[in-house]
Amino acid sequence: MPSQMRKRCVQRTPIFVNQFSVKHIISTLLILILVELSLPGFSQIYKGQWLIGGNAEFNSYKYYSSKISDLTLSANGGYFFINRLTGGLRAGFDLNHSSGNGKASNTFIQFLPFVRYYLISPEQKINFFVDGGYGYSWGKYKVNDPFFQTETWHSKVIDVKGGPVLFLNSHTSLELTFGYNHSLPNGLEDTLAANSFRMGIGFQIHLGKQKE
């Protein structure tokens, strides 16, 4: 009986140690995050400064009888005309794949002038923003059918997004985005437009002389 108890103790001890280690790591990370957020913050979102960065967005939606999976990678550059308000140009590469009755793959390049506004004062480490852009995309539409030729599409694009921002320091920030995208190929009716909701993550660099 004692030998069986010793075996059970030997078997359970590593499990207890692993659980304790995981809990200890998670607790330590949470403490570090809370300490970081409690420190004084400062973000470069003043008039005369620059914003350079990019993000990745993904979404999946239905378009008539097809299911669309979409990945968008974009880069942006902007200038702060007034405190917390920046405007500039966003360039993106869009790759999507549709499955269903008509399997197809599309690639698009898009350019959108945009404006972005940060909702909270620059002294905060955590901020929120709203962002809107309007522009055009150019791309190819290819159906997996030997009798269907590849077509070139030109579309009008409206892109609206927003979300929380975490400033790692005065020059860099991470952001989580939630947005809506409306794309209408030229020559088609509004009822044939593609509308989708997207979620993404981004990284921004803030340039310019630091305000005192």
Contacts in CASP RR format, 6 or more apart in sequence:
PFRMAT RR
TARGET T0000
AUTHOR 0000-0000-0000
METHOD contacts of the structure
MODEL  1
MPSQMRKRCVQRTPIFVNQFSVKHIISTLLILILVELSLPGFSQIYKGQW
LIGGNAEFNSYKYYSSKISDLTLSANGGYFFINRLTGGLRAGFDLNHSSG
NGKASNTFIQFLPFVRYYLISPEQKINFFVDGGYGYSWGKYKVNDPFFQT
ETWHSKVIDVKGGPVLFLNSHTSLELTFGYNHSLPNGLEDTLAANSFRMG
IGFQIHLGKQKE
36 125 0 8 1.000
37 125 0 8 1.000
37 126 0 8 1.000
39 125 0 8 1.000
40 123 0 8 1.000
41 123 0 8 1.000
41 124 0 8 1.000
41 125 0 8 1.000
41 167 0 8 1.000
41 170 0 8 1.000
42 122 0 8 1.000
42 123 0 8 1.000
42 167 0 8 1.000
42 170 0 8 1.000
42 210 0 8 1.000
43 118 0 8 1.000
43 122 0 8 1.000
43 123 0 8 1.000
43 124 0 8 1.000
43 125 0 8 1.000
43 127 0 8 1.000
43 167 0 8 1.000
43 170 0 8 1.000
43 173 0 8 1.000
43 206 0 8 1.000
44 122 0 8 1.000
44 170 0 8 1.000
44 171 0 8 1.000
44 206 0 8 1.000
44 207 0 8 1.000
44 208 0 8 1.000
44 210 0 8 1.000
44 211 0 8 1.000
45 80 0 8 1.000
45 83 0 8 1.000
45 84 0 8 1.000
45 86 0 8 1.000
45 118 0 8 1.000
45 122 0 8 1.000
45 127 0 8 1.000
45 206 0 8 1.000
46 80 0 8 1.000
46 83 0 8 1.000
46 122 0 8 1.000
46 211 0 8 1.000
47 80 0 8 1.000
47 81 0 8 1.000
47 82 0 8 1.000
47 83 0 8 1.000
48 79 0 8 1.000
48 80 0 8 1.000
48 81 0 8 1.000
48 208 0 8 1.000
49 79 0 8 1.000
49 80 0 8 1.000
49 206 0 8 1.000
49 207 0 8 1.000
49 208 0 8 1.000
49 209 0 8 1.000
50 77 0 8 1.000
50 78 0 8 1.000
50 79 0 8 1.000
50 80 0 8 1.000
50 206 0 8 1.000
50 207 0 8 1.000
50 208 0 8 1.000
51 76 0 8 1.000
51 77 0 8 1.000
51 78 0 8 1.000
51 79 0 8 1.000
51 80 0 8 1.000
51 86 0 8 1.000
51 116 0 8 1.000
51 204 0 8 1.000
51 205 0 8 1.000
51 206 0 8 1.000
51 207 0 8 1.000
52 76 0 8 1.000
52 77 0 8 1.000
52 78 0 8 1.000
52 204 0 8 1.000
52 205 0 8 1.000
52 207 0 8 1.000
53 75 0 8 1.000
53 76 0 8 1.000
53 77 0 8 1.000
53 202 0 8 1.000
53 203 0 8 1.000
53 204 0 8 1.000
53 205 0 8 1.000
54 74 0 8 1.000
54 75 0 8 1.000
54 76 0 8 1.000
54 202 0 8 1.000
54 203 0 8 1.000
54 204 0 8 1.000
55 73 0 8 1.000
55 74 0 8 1.000
55 175 0 8 1.000
55 177 0 8 1.000
55 200 0 8 1.000
55 201 0 8 1.000
55 202 0 8 1.000
55 203 0 8 1.000
56 71 0 8 1.000
56 72 0 8 1.000
56 73 0 8 1.000
56 74 0 8 1.000
56 200 0 8 1.000
56 201 0 8 1.000
56 202 0 8 1.000
57 71 0 8 1.000
57 72 0 8 1.000
57 74 0 8 1.000
57 177 0 8 1.000
57 179 0 8 1.000
57 198 0 8 1.000
57 199 0 8 1.000
57 200 0 8 1.000
58 69 0 8 1.000
58 70 0 8 1.000
58 71 0 8 1.000
58 72 0 8 1.000
58 198 0 8 1.000
58 199 0 8 1.000
58 200 0 8 1.000
59 69 0 8 1.000
59 70 0 8 1.000
59 181 0 8 1.000
59 196 0 8 1.000
59 197 0 8 1.000
59 198 0 8 1.000
59 199 0 8 1.000
60 67 0 8 1.000
60 68 0 8 1.000
60 69 0 8 1.000
60 70 0 8 1.000
61 67 0 8 1.000
61 68 0 8 1.000
61 70 0 8 1.000
61 195 0 8 1.000
61 196 0 8 1.000
61 197 0 8 1.000
62 68 0 8 1.000
63 98 0 8 1.000
63 194 0 8 1.000
65 100 0 8 1.000
65 101 0 8 1.000
65 102 0 8 1.000
66 98 0 8 1.000
66 99 0 8 1.000
66 100 0 8 1.000
66 101 0 8 1.000
66 102 0 8 1.000
66 104 0 8 1.000
67 98 0 8 1.000
67 99 0 8 1.000
67 100 0 8 1.000
68 96 0 8 1.000
68 97 0 8 1.000
68 98 0 8 1.000
68 194 0 8 1.000
68 196 0 8 1.000
69 96 0 8 1.000
69 97 0 8 1.000
69 98 0 8 1.000
69 99 0 8 1.000
70 94 0 8 1.000
70 95 0 8 1.000
70 96 0 8 1.000
70 196 0 8 1.000
70 198 0 8 1.000
71 94 0 8 1.000
71 95 0 8 1.000
71 96 0 8 1.000
72 92 0 8 1.000
72 93 0 8 1.000
72 94 0 8 1.000
72 95 0 8 1.000
72 198 0 8 1.000
73 92 0 8 1.000
73 93 0 8 1.000
74 90 0 8 1.000
74 91 0 8 1.000
74 92 0 8 1.000
74 93 0 8 1.000
74 110 0 8 1.000
75 90 0 8 1.000
75 91 0 8 1.000
75 92 0 8 1.000
76 88 0 8 1.000
76 89 0 8 1.000
76 90 0 8 1.000
76 91 0 8 1.000
76 114 0 8 1.000
77 88 0 8 1.000
77 89 0 8 1.000
77 90 0 8 1.000
78 86 0 8 1.000
78 87 0 8 1.000
78 88 0 8 1.000
78 89 0 8 1.000
79 86 0 8 1.000
79 87 0 8 1.000
79 88 0 8 1.000
80 86 0 8 1.000
80 87 0 8 1.000
81 87 0 8 1.000
83 122 0 8 1.000
84 117 0 8 1.000
84 118 0 8 1.000
84 119 0 8 1.000
84 122 0 8 1.000
85 115 0 8 1.000
85 116 0 8 1.000
85 117 0 8 1.000
85 118 0 8 1.000
86 115 0 8 1.000
86 116 0 8 1.000
86 117 0 8 1.000
87 113 0 8 1.000
87 114 0 8 1.000
87 115 0 8 1.000
87 116 0 8 1.000
88 113 0 8 1.000
88 114 0 8 1.000
88 115 0 8 1.000
89 111 0 8 1.000
89 112 0 8 1.000
89 113 0 8 1.000
89 114 0 8 1.000
90 111 0 8 1.000
90 112 0 8 1.000
90 113 0 8 1.000
90 114 0 8 1.000
90 133 0 8 1.000
90 159 0 8 1.000
91 109 0 8 1.000
91 110 0 8 1.000
91 111 0 8 1.000
92 109 0 8 1.000
92 110 0 8 1.000
92 111 0 8 1.000
93 107 0 8 1.000
93 108 0 8 1.000
93 109 0 8 1.000
93 110 0 8 1.000
94 106 0 8 1.000
94 107 0 8 1.000
94 108 0 8 1.000
94 109 0 8 1.000
94 110 0 8 1.000
94 137 0 8 1.000
95 105 0 8 1.000
95 106 0 8 1.000
95 107 0 8 1.000
95 108 0 8 1.000
96 105 0 8 1.000
96 106 0 8 1.000
97 103 0 8 1.000
97 104 0 8 1.000
97 105 0 8 1.000
97 106 0 8 1.000
98 104 0 8 1.000
98 105 0 8 1.000
98 106 0 8 1.000
102 143 0 8 1.000
102 144 0 8 1.000
102 145 0 8 1.000
103 143 0 8 1.000
103 144 0 8 1.000
104 141 0 8 1.000
104 142 0 8 1.000
104 143 0 8 1.000
104 144 0 8 1.000
105 142 0 8 1.000
105 144 0 8 1.000
106 139 0 8 1.000
106 140 0 8 1.000
106 141 0 8 1.000
106 142 0 8 1.000
106 153 0 8 1.000
107 139 0 8 1.000
107 140 0 8 1.000
108 137 0 8 1.000
108 138 0 8 1.000
108 139 0 8 1.000
108 153 0 8 1.000
108 155 0 8 1.000
109 137 0 8 1.000
109 138 0 8 1.000
109 139 0 8 1.000
110 135 0 8 1.000
110 136 0 8 1.000
110 137 0 8 1.000
110 138 0 8 1.000
110 157 0 8 1.000
111 135 0 8 1.000
111 136 0 8 1.000
111 137 0 8 1.000
112 133 0 8 1.000
112 134 0 8 1.000
112 135 0 8 1.000
112 136 0 8 1.000
112 157 0 8 1.000
112 159 0 8 1.000
113 133 0 8 1.000
113 134 0 8 1.000
113 135 0 8 1.000
114 131 0 8 1.000
114 132 0 8 1.000
114 133 0 8 1.000
114 159 0 8 1.000
115 131 0 8 1.000
115 132 0 8 1.000
115 133 0 8 1.000
116 129 0 8 1.000
116 130 0 8 1.000
116 131 0 8 1.000
116 132 0 8 1.000
117 129 0 8 1.000
117 130 0 8 1.000
117 131 0 8 1.000
118 127 0 8 1.000
118 128 0 8 1.000
118 129 0 8 1.000
118 165 0 8 1.000
119 127 0 8 1.000
119 128 0 8 1.000
119 129 0 8 1.000
119 130 0 8 1.000
120 126 0 8 1.000
120 127 0 8 1.000
120 128 0 8 1.000
122 211 0 8 1.000
124 167 0 8 1.000
125 166 0 8 1.000
125 167 0 8 1.000
126 164 0 8 1.000
126 165 0 8 1.000
126 166 0 8 1.000
126 167 0 8 1.000
127 164 0 8 1.000
127 165 0 8 1.000
127 167 0 8 1.000
128 162 0 8 1.000
128 163 0 8 1.000
128 164 0 8 1.000
128 165 0 8 1.000
129 162 0 8 1.000
129 163 0 8 1.000
129 165 0 8 1.000
129 175 0 8 1.000
130 160 0 8 1.000
130 161 0 8 1.000
130 162 0 8 1.000
130 163 0 8 1.000
131 160 0 8 1.000
131 161 0 8 1.000
131 162 0 8 1.000
131 177 0 8 1.000
132 159 0 8 1.000
132 160 0 8 1.000
132 161 0 8 1.000
133 158 0 8 1.000
133 159 0 8 1.000
133 160 0 8 1.000
134 156 0 8 1.000
134 157 0 8 1.000
134 158 0 8 1.000
134 159 0 8 1.000
135 156 0 8 1.000
135 157 0 8 1.000
135 158 0 8 1.000
136 154 0 8 1.000
136 155 0 8 1.000
136 156 0 8 1.000
136 157 0 8 1.000
137 153 0 8 1.000
137 154 0 8 1.000
137 155 0 8 1.000
137 157 0 8 1.000
137 183 0 8 1.000
138 152 0 8 1.000
138 153 0 8 1.000
138 154 0 8 1.000
138 155 0 8 1.000
139 152 0 8 1.000
139 153 0 8 1.000
139 154 0 8 1.000
140 150 0 8 1.000
140 151 0 8 1.000
140 152 0 8 1.000
140 153 0 8 1.000
141 150 0 8 1.000
141 151 0 8 1.000
141 152 0 8 1.000
141 153 0 8 1.000
142 150 0 8 1.000
142 151 0 8 1.000
153 185 0 8 1.000
153 186 0 8 1.000
154 185 0 8 1.000
154 186 0 8 1.000
155 183 0 8 1.000
155 184 0 8 1.000
155 185 0 8 1.000
155 186 0 8 1.000
156 183 0 8 1.000
156 184 0 8 1.000
156 186 0 8 1.000
157 181 0 8 1.000
157 182 0 8 1.000
157 183 0 8 1.000
158 181 0 8 1.000
158 182 0 8 1.000
158 183 0 8 1.000
159 179 0 8 1.000
159 180 0 8 1.000
159 181 0 8 1.000
159 182 0 8 1.000
160 179 0 8 1.000
160 180 0 8 1.000
160 181 0 8 1.000
161 177 0 8 1.000
161 178 0 8 1.000
161 179 0 8 1.000
161 180 0 8 1.000
161 198 0 8 1.000
162 177 0 8 1.000
162 178 0 8 1.000
162 179 0 8 1.000
163 175 0 8 1.000
163 176 0 8 1.000
163 177 0 8 1.000
163 178 0 8 1.000
164 175 0 8 1.000
164 176 0 8 1.000
165 173 0 8 1.000
165 174 0 8 1.000
165 175 0 8 1.000
165 204 0 8 1.000
166 173 0 8 1.000
166 174 0 8 1.000
166 175 0 8 1.000
167 173 0 8 1.000
168 174 0 8 1.000
170 206 0 8 1.000
170 210 0 8 1.000
171 205 0 8 1.000
171 206 0 8 1.000
171 207 0 8 1.000
172 203 0 8 1.000
172 204 0 8 1.000
172 205 0 8 1.000
172 206 0 8 1.000
173 203 0 8 1.000
173 204 0 8 1.000
173 206 0 8 1.000
174 201 0 8 1.000
174 202 0 8 1.000
174 203 0 8 1.000
174 204 0 8 1.000
175 201 0 8 1.000
175 202 0 8 1.000
175 203 0 8 1.000
175 204 0 8 1.000
176 199 0 8 1.000
176 200 0 8 1.000
176 201 0 8 1.000
176 202 0 8 1.000
177 198 0 8 1.000
177 199 0 8 1.000
177 200 0 8 1.000
177 201 0 8 1.000
177 202 0 8 1.000
178 197 0 8 1.000
178 198 0 8 1.000
178 199 0 8 1.000
178 200 0 8 1.000
179 197 0 8 1.000
179 198 0 8 1.000
179 199 0 8 1.000
180 195 0 8 1.000
180 196 0 8 1.000
180 197 0 8 1.000
180 198 0 8 1.000
181 194 0 8 1.000
181 195 0 8 1.000
181 196 0 8 1.000
181 197 0 8 1.000
181 198 0 8 1.000
182 193 0 8 1.000
182 194 0 8 1.000
182 195 0 8 1.000
183 193 0 8 1.000
183 194 0 8 1.000
183 195 0 8 1.000
184 190 0 8 1.000
184 192 0 8 1.000
184 193 0 8 1.000
184 194 0 8 1.000
185 192 0 8 1.000
END
